[in-house]
Amino acid sequence: MTDASLIVALATSFVAGIVSFLAPCVLPIIPGFLAYLAGTPVADASKHRRQVFVHSLLFVIGFSLVFALLGVLLNTILERVAYDVQTWLSRIGGAIIIFFGLYLTGLFHIAFLERKHGFTIKQGSRSRYLTSVLFGASFAAGWTPCVGVALGAILGLAATQPGKAFYLLLSYAIGLGIPFLIVGLFAAKAQAFFLKYRKATVILNRIFGVILIILGILIFTQQLARIANFEVLNMILLN
């Protein structure tokens, strides 16, 4: 894998994390998420900004650990796969990425991937530091149907890059974690902001879907490495 194609893969993973945060089944849980971490209504979260941010950070660490462990597991498995098998993994991974890209463009719907999750929050309760980490870990494990579209695409991408799965999933975790940290800093304004720009998230998901389709085609046809020399762009211009 060339440096340029690795950068493209890492950037795609990072953006996929952001797209997962913007998924319709994730945004509705943010008010409850803030209330859980701060033990306060969202409107009063600005008074406890430091505490909310600390617990947000621990929450992010929790799900980042799960994705990092998954990356290590994939690395261990994929690095031992023979070259011929890796070629077929690239084709299968490319097809998976194309499939999820088409899904994000809105061409079809899958009820399982659109299922919303919720939980009951007791106002006034205070979460312990360990609880925030465990809650983050459970988010990574329990909300996979919710973030499954973008995460599934990245897992497909990881399957095509033996030895790089850890870095791809870590990049995904960072992309997913940064918005949560921002929400932790500006909790009081976050809910209104998401409600105001809810339609924009749909457009962003479709744009990312198109990017995934292009990436999937390049991986399926074993042409991703050509990005290093801009050969794909030259081929498009010549045609």
C-alpha positions as CSV (number, residue, x, y, z in Angstrom):
1,M,0.0,0.0,0.0
2,T,1.5,3.3,-1.0
3,D,1.7,6.3,1.3
4,A,-0.8,8.2,-0.8
5,S,-3.4,5.5,-0.8
6,L,-2.9,5.0,2.9
7,I,-3.6,8.7,3.5
8,V,-6.8,8.3,1.4
9,A,-7.8,5.3,3.5
10,L,-7.1,7.0,6.8
11,A,-8.9,10.2,5.7
12,T,-11.9,8.1,4.6
13,S,-11.9,6.3,8.0
14,F,-11.8,9.7,9.8
15,V,-14.7,11.1,7.8
16,A,-16.6,7.9,8.3
17,G,-16.4,8.5,12.1
18,I,-17.9,11.9,11.7
19,V,-20.6,10.5,9.4
20,S,-21.4,7.9,12.1
21,F,-21.9,10.7,14.7
22,L,-24.3,12.4,12.3
23,A,-26.4,9.3,11.7
24,P,-30.1,9.9,12.4
25,C,-30.0,7.1,15.1
26,V,-27.1,8.7,17.0
27,L,-28.1,12.4,17.1
28,P,-31.3,11.8,19.1
29,I,-29.3,10.2,22.0
30,I,-27.1,13.2,22.5
31,P,-29.4,15.1,25.0
32,G,-29.6,11.9,27.1
33,F,-25.9,11.4,26.7
34,L,-25.1,14.8,28.1
35,A,-27.6,14.4,30.9
36,Y,-26.1,11.1,31.8
37,L,-22.5,12.4,31.9
38,A,-23.2,15.7,33.7
39,G,-26.2,14.6,35.8
40,T,-28.0,17.7,34.8
41,P,-30.5,18.9,32.2
42,V,-28.9,19.9,28.9
43,A,-29.9,23.5,29.5
44,D,-27.7,23.6,32.6
45,A,-24.8,21.7,31.2
46,S,-22.8,24.8,30.5
47,K,-22.5,25.3,34.3
48,H,-20.7,22.0,34.5
49,R,-18.6,22.3,31.3
50,R,-15.4,20.9,32.8
51,Q,-17.1,17.8,34.3
52,V,-19.1,17.2,31.1
53,F,-15.9,17.4,29.0
54,V,-14.0,15.0,31.3
55,H,-16.7,12.4,31.1
56,S,-17.0,13.0,27.4
57,L,-13.3,12.3,27.0
58,L,-13.6,9.1,29.1
59,F,-16.6,8.0,27.0
60,V,-14.6,8.5,23.8
61,I,-11.7,6.5,25.3
62,G,-14.1,3.7,26.1
63,F,-15.3,3.2,22.5
64,S,-11.8,4.0,21.1
65,L,-10.4,1.1,23.1
66,V,-13.0,-1.3,21.6
67,F,-12.3,-0.2,18.1
68,A,-8.5,-0.3,18.7
69,L,-8.8,-3.9,20.0
70,L,-10.9,-4.8,17.0
71,G,-8.2,-3.3,14.8
72,V,-5.5,-5.4,16.5
73,L,-7.5,-8.5,16.0
74,L,-8.0,-7.8,12.3
75,N,-4.3,-7.0,11.9
76,T,-3.4,-10.4,13.5
77,I,-5.7,-12.3,11.2
78,L,-5.2,-10.4,8.0
79,E,-1.4,-10.3,8.1
80,R,-1.3,-14.2,8.0
81,V,-3.6,-14.4,4.9
82,A,-2.0,-15.5,1.7
83,Y,-1.6,-13.1,-1.2
84,D,-4.2,-14.8,-3.4
85,V,-6.7,-14.6,-0.6
86,Q,-5.9,-10.9,0.0
87,T,-6.8,-10.3,-3.7
88,W,-10.2,-11.8,-3.1
89,L,-10.5,-9.9,0.2
90,S,-9.9,-6.7,-1.8
91,R,-12.7,-7.5,-4.2
92,I,-15.1,-8.5,-1.4
93,G,-14.1,-5.4,0.7
94,G,-14.6,-3.2,-2.4
95,A,-18.0,-4.7,-3.0
96,I,-19.0,-4.1,0.6
97,I,-17.8,-0.5,0.5
98,I,-19.8,0.1,-2.7
99,F,-22.9,-1.5,-1.1
100,F,-22.8,0.8,1.9
101,G,-22.0,3.8,-0.3
102,L,-25.2,3.1,-2.3
103,Y,-27.1,2.8,0.9
104,L,-25.9,6.2,2.2
105,T,-27.0,7.9,-1.1
106,G,-30.5,6.9,-0.2
107,L,-31.1,4.5,-3.2
108,F,-32.5,1.8,-0.8
109,H,-33.3,1.3,2.9
110,I,-32.6,-1.4,5.4
111,A,-34.7,-1.3,8.5
112,F,-32.1,-3.0,10.7
113,L,-29.5,-0.3,9.9
114,E,-32.0,2.5,10.6
115,R,-33.2,1.2,14.0
116,K,-33.0,3.9,16.7
117,H,-31.7,3.1,20.2
118,G,-32.6,4.8,23.4
119,F,-32.0,4.5,27.1
120,T,-33.5,5.9,30.3
121,I,-31.7,8.6,32.1
122,K,-32.3,9.6,35.7
123,Q,-31.9,13.3,36.1
124,G,-29.7,14.4,38.9
125,S,-27.5,11.2,38.8
126,R,-23.8,11.5,38.6
127,S,-21.8,9.1,36.5
128,R,-18.5,7.8,37.9
129,Y,-15.4,8.0,35.7
130,L,-15.2,4.2,35.2
131,T,-18.9,4.2,34.3
132,S,-18.2,6.7,31.5
133,V,-15.5,4.5,30.1
134,L,-17.7,1.4,30.3
135,F,-20.6,3.3,28.7
136,G,-18.3,4.3,25.8
137,A,-17.3,0.7,25.4
138,S,-21.0,-0.4,25.4
139,F,-21.7,2.3,22.8
140,A,-19.2,0.7,20.4
141,A,-20.6,-2.7,21.0
142,G,-24.3,-2.0,21.3
143,W,-24.8,0.7,18.8
144,T,-23.1,-1.1,15.9
145,P,-26.4,-1.5,14.0
146,C,-26.9,2.3,14.3
147,V,-23.4,3.3,13.1
148,G,-23.1,0.1,11.1
149,V,-23.2,1.7,7.6
150,A,-20.1,3.8,8.0
151,L,-18.4,1.3,10.3
152,G,-19.2,-1.6,8.0
153,A,-17.6,0.3,5.1
154,I,-14.4,0.9,7.2
155,L,-14.3,-2.8,8.2
156,G,-14.6,-3.6,4.5
157,L,-11.7,-1.2,3.8
158,A,-9.7,-2.7,6.7
159,A,-10.1,-6.2,5.2
160,T,-8.4,-5.0,2.1
161,Q,-5.4,-3.5,3.9
162,P,-3.5,-6.2,5.9
163,G,-1.5,-4.7,8.7
164,K,-3.3,-1.4,8.5
165,A,-6.6,-2.3,10.2
166,F,-5.5,-0.9,13.6
167,Y,-4.7,2.5,12.1
168,L,-7.9,2.6,10.1
169,L,-10.2,1.8,13.0
170,L,-8.2,4.2,15.3
171,S,-8.7,7.0,12.7
172,Y,-12.4,6.1,12.6
173,A,-12.6,6.3,16.4
174,I,-10.9,9.7,16.3
175,G,-13.4,11.0,13.7
176,L,-16.3,9.7,15.9
177,G,-14.8,11.0,19.1
178,I,-14.0,14.6,18.2
179,P,-17.7,15.6,17.7
180,F,-18.5,14.1,21.1
181,L,-15.7,16.2,22.7
182,I,-17.0,19.3,21.0
183,V,-20.5,18.6,22.3
184,G,-19.0,18.2,25.7
185,L,-17.5,21.7,25.5
186,F,-20.7,23.3,24.1
187,A,-23.4,21.1,25.5
188,A,-26.0,23.8,25.9
189,K,-25.8,24.9,22.3
190,A,-25.3,21.5,20.7
191,Q,-28.9,20.3,20.8
192,A,-30.3,23.5,19.1
193,F,-27.5,23.4,16.5
194,F,-28.2,19.8,15.5
195,L,-32.0,20.5,15.3
196,K,-31.3,23.5,13.1
197,Y,-29.0,21.7,10.6
198,R,-30.6,18.3,10.7
199,K,-31.3,18.4,6.9
200,A,-27.7,19.2,6.2
201,T,-26.6,15.8,7.8
202,V,-28.7,14.0,5.1
203,I,-26.8,15.8,2.4
204,L,-23.4,15.0,4.0
205,N,-24.3,11.4,4.3
206,R,-25.1,11.3,0.5
207,I,-21.9,13.0,-0.4
208,F,-19.9,10.5,1.7
209,G,-21.9,7.7,0.0
210,V,-20.7,8.9,-3.4
211,I,-17.1,9.0,-2.0
212,L,-17.5,5.4,-0.7
213,I,-18.7,4.2,-4.1
214,I,-15.7,5.7,-5.9
215,L,-13.3,4.3,-3.3
216,G,-15.0,0.9,-3.4
217,I,-14.6,0.7,-7.2
218,L,-10.9,1.7,-7.0
219,I,-10.4,-1.1,-4.4
220,F,-12.4,-3.7,-6.3
221,T,-10.4,-3.0,-9.5
222,Q,-7.1,-2.9,-7.6
223,Q,-6.6,0.7,-8.8
224,L,-6.3,2.6,-5.4
225,A,-2.5,2.8,-5.6
226,R,-2.8,4.8,-8.8
227,I,-3.9,7.8,-6.6
228,A,-0.2,8.3,-5.7
229,N,0.6,9.3,-9.3
230,F,-2.8,10.9,-10.1
231,E,-3.3,8.3,-12.8
232,V,-7.0,8.0,-12.1
233,L,-7.5,11.7,-12.6
234,N,-5.5,11.5,-15.9
235,M,-7.6,8.6,-17.1
236,I,-10.8,10.6,-16.5
237,L,-9.5,13.6,-18.2
238,L,-8.3,11.6,-21.2
239,N,-11.6,10.0,-21.6
